[in-house]
Amino acid sequence: MTRAALTDSLAESFAGADVEADAERRRGLRRMKAVALGFLIGATLIFGVCTWIESLGEPPAWVGYVSAAAEAGMVGALADWFAVTALFKHPLGLPIPHTAIIRRKKDQLGEGLGTFVRENFLSPQVVETKIRDADIPARLGDWLIDPGHAMRVATETATVLRVAVELLNDDDVQQVIDRMIVRRIAEPQWGPPVGRVLSTLLAERRQEALLQLLADRAFEWALAAGDTIDRVVTRDSPSWSPRFVDHLVGDRIHRELMDFTDKVRRDPNHELRRSATRFLFEFAEDLQNDPMTIAKAEAVKEQLMGRDEVTRAAETAWRTLKTLVLDGVEDPSSTLRLRIADSVIGIGESLQAEPE
């Protein structure tokens, strides 16, 4: 079945349902009219019988009560019929004054009703007062800070997330990620912005922490390098060199290396550290202004962006994110649901603290 045919079928079904409902309402109205008319005829017959009994002379006492009740029923029925009919049309087609009120004054009645509703229910002042009296933010905050309610909101949010993630087309999302992140990273030159960032870090002396880390690691390596140095010296020394001489040379080199790395580690103004800082300053300047250094940075960028890991970064990122979300929403005790619940409680507390 085509979409148009399905639409037409649904429209016909709804139309048929409306027609059937309207017919049922009309049948109900006819039944109510028949019942009301039956009661009126019954009251009229009772009144007639009572009047006839009274005309015979000396009727029983109860006849008067029944006659009065039947008369009241007839008068009430006729009055109700006249009142209801007079609202919409002229009773019996007679142009009686003050009848057919709704038909003649429907515009005025509609305008008056609209004015009443607008002034008493929809005016800005009334709406603002009702909303303020309702204290919706505080009530909502009270509801949200309840852990059970927060978990309920987290569960519903997780369901929405799962449906949203499953509805997304993987290829479309990967294209968006590739276009918005991967390609934007690759488009500009890397040298100048990296150089500016490096210059800022150097101006704030952020390189000192890195140099200290490298010096500490170098000293730790030097402490454990005795056997390695001894093997290298023994391997590269002449065959005629005595073994104890090789050990003495290796031990001297080891001690000098430990002493040197310890000095670099302890002295922030050591010449090696100052030389490394100067090199970083020069490198930052070259990244921003030296064409050759910029070209080399671009070559490194091209090599990195050409790797399979980077070209498939969008696909990998989306699959990882999708798996994390789906796993998180399915597990009631997942970190995702707990974080959502904590956020909901935080929102509730904020609403309580600042209801305005």
N, C-alpha and C positions, 0 to 999 in steps of 0.2 A: 504494500500500500504506500503510495507517495505521500509526501508531507501535506500537499494540498488536499488530497482525498481524506487524510486523517483529520485535518482541520475541519473540513466540511462535515465529516462524520460526528466529530465532537460537538460542533455547532448545532447540528440537527438533534443530537442527543439532549443537549441542554435546552434547546427550544421545545422538544417534546416533553421534557420534564416540567418546564414552565407551564405548558398548556395543560398537562395533567393536574398540576397543583392548582391552577386557576379553576379548572372544572370541578375539582374537589371542594374548593372554597365556595363555589356557586351552589353546589349541592347542599353543603352545610347551611348556607344562607337560606335556601328554600325550605329546608327542614325547620330551621328556627322560626321562619315566617309562618309555616303551617302550624307549628305548636302554639305560637302566640295567637294566631287567628282562632285556633281551636279553643284556647282558654277564653277568648272574647265571646265566641259563640256560646260556649258553655255557660258563662256568666249571664249572657243575655237570656238564654233559655231558663236558667234558674230564676232570674228576675221576673220573667214573664209568668212562670208558674206561681211564684209567690204572689204576684199581683193578682192573678186569677183567684188564688185561694182567699186572699184578702177581700176580693169583691163578693165572695159568697156570704160574708158576714161572720163575725166572731171567730177569727182565725186563731190557731194556737199561738202562744207567745213566741215560740222559736221562729215562726215565719217572718216576723218583723226583723229579727237579727239576720237571718239568712238573706232576706230581701235587701237589707242595708249593705251587707257585705258584697252581694252580687252587683248592686248599683255602684258601690265604690270601685269594684273591680272594673266595671265598664267605663266609668268616668276616668279612672287612672290609665286604663289602656288607651282610650281615645286621646287623653292629654299627652301621654308619652309618644303616641304615634304622631300627633300634630307637632309636638316640640321637635322631634327628630327630623321629621319630614320638612318642617319649616326652615331648618338650617340649610338644606340643600336645594329645595324647590318649593313651588307653590302647592299647598295641599289641594288635591282634587282639581288642580289646574286653575284655581281661582286666585286672582292677583290680590291676595290679602296683604295689607300693609305689614311690614316687618317680617316678611317671609323670604325664602331663598336668599338668606343673608350671606352665606359663604359664596354663592355664585356671583352675587352682585358686588360684594366687597372683599373678594379674595385678595386683590392687590393690597388693599389697606390692611387687611388682617395679616398678610404675609410680612408687610413692612413693619407693622407693629410688633409682631412676634420676633422678627429679626432684630429690631431695636431693643426689645426686652432682653433677648439672649445676649446681644452684644454688650449692652450696658451692665448687665448683672452677672454675666459669666465669662465674657471674652475680653473685657477691657484690660489694658495693661496693668492697671492698678490692682484689679481683682485677681488676675492671674498671678501677679507678683506676690500678693498677699497670701494666696492659697499655697503657692510653692514654698514661700517662706515658712508658713505655718506647718506645712507637711514635713519640713526639716529632712528633705530627701538625702542630702549628703551624709548627715550623721547616721540616719537609719541604714543607708547603704554601707557606711563604714562599719557599723555594728554587725551587719550581716557578713561582711567580707572577712572580718578578723577572726571569725569562728573557723578553726582548722578544718572542720568537716565541710563547711561551705567553700572554703578556699580550695580544698581538694576536688570538690564538685566542679568548681569553675575550671580548675586545672584539667580535669578529665574532659570537660566539654571543649576546652581550648585544644587539647591534644587531638580530639576527634576532628575538629576543624582543620588542624594542621595536617593530619594524615590525609584527609580528603583533598586538601589543597595540593599537597605534594604529589599525590597519586594522579591528580588531574593534569599536572604540568607535563608537557612533552619534553623528554630528556634532551633531544637534539636542539630544541629551541632554547632551553636553559643553558646548555653548553655553549651555544653560539653567543648568547648574551654575556656569559662570563668571559668568554674568549675576547669578545669585542670590547667590553667595558674594563677588563682588568689586564689580561695578558697582552693584548695589542697596545693598550695605552702605556703599559710599562715599556714595551719595545720601541714605541714611536720616537720619543725624544732622545737626544744624546745623553748618555750616562755621565760623561766626563764632567761637564760644568756643574750639574747639580750635586754630584758626589763630592766634587772639590769644594763647593760652598758648604756642604754639611761638614766635611772634614775640617775646613777652616773655622767654622763655628765651634766645633768640638775642641780644636786646638786652642782657640782663644779662651775657652773656659777651662783649659788645662785638663780636659778629660782624658788625654793620652797618658797621664801619669798612672792612672789605675791599670791601664793595659801594660805599660812598661813594667810596673811593679809585679804584675802577674807573671809576665814573661821572665823577669829576673828571678823570681821565686822558683819558677819551674826549672830554670836553667841551673840554679844552685842545687835543687833536689836531684836533677839528673847528674850533676857533677859528683855529688856524694856517692851515687851508686855506680859510677862509671869506672871504678878502679880496675875491675877485671877486664872490661872492654878495652881500656887503654893498654893494659898489660898485653893482651892478645895482639892488638894492632902493632905495638912496638916489637914484640917477638917475631911477628910475621914479616915485618918490613925491615928488620935489622939484618946486617950482613951475616952470612953463615958462620964466619969466623968469630963473631962477637960472643963473648961469654954470656951464659944465661943470667948470672947475677948482675952483670952490667945492664942487661935489658930490663931486669926488674928495678934496678936503681933509676934508670931513665924513666920507665913507666911511672914509678912512684913519684918522681920529681914533677913529671907532667901533671899527674893527678892532683898533687898538692897545689901547684901553681894554678890549675884550673879551678879548684875549690876556692882558693884565695881570691882569684879574680872575680868569680861569680858572686862570692860573698860580698866583696866591695861594691859591685854593681847593685846588689840587692839592698845593701844598707845605706848607700849614699845616693839621695835623690838628685844630686848635682854631679854625678859621675860623668866623665867625659863621654862614655859610650851612650848613656841616656840622653845627654845633650845632643850628641850626633844623631841619634834616632829621631829626636824632636825636630832638629833642623831638616832632616830628610823628609819628615812628614809635612812640614810647612812648605818645602819646595815642591813636594809631590802634589799637595793641594793646589798650589798656585799653577803648576803645569796642567793639572786636570781642567782648570778653568780657562787657561790662556794659550797653552802650547799646542799648536795644531798636531804635532806628531803624537804627543801623549793622548790627546783627544781621540785621534785615529786609532791608537792602540786600544783605548777603552772601548771604542765602537767595535773593534775586531773581537775583543773578549765578549762583548754583548752578543754579537752575532753567533759566536760559538755556543754561548749559553742558551740563547733562544732557539738554536737549531737542534738542541738535544731532544730526544724522544720524551724525556720526563717533562720538559717545558711545553712542547707542542701538544701533549696530552694532558696538560695541567687542568684545563677547564673540565674535561671529561672526568678526570680523577677527583677533582674537587667536588663536582656535583654528585658523583656516585657516593663519595664518602659522606657528604652532608646529608644526602637522601637516606642513606643507611642509618646514620646516627639519629635522624629525626624519626624515622619509622620505628626503629628499635626503642627509642625513648618514649614515643607515644603509646606503644603497645605494653610497656612495662609499668605497672602502677607505682612501683618503687624507684623508677628511674630518676636520674639527676635532673632531667628535663622537666618532668612533672613536679618534682620537689621545688625546683627553681621557680616554676610558674606559680605554684602555691605560695611560696615565700613572697613573690612579687605581688600577688593578690592581697596577702595580709598587709604588706607594706602600703599598698594603695588604700586599704581600709583604715590603717592607722593615720595616714595623711588626711583622709577625709574627716576623721574624728578630730584631729588636731586643728585643721583649717577647713571647717565646713563651708566657708565662703568661697 
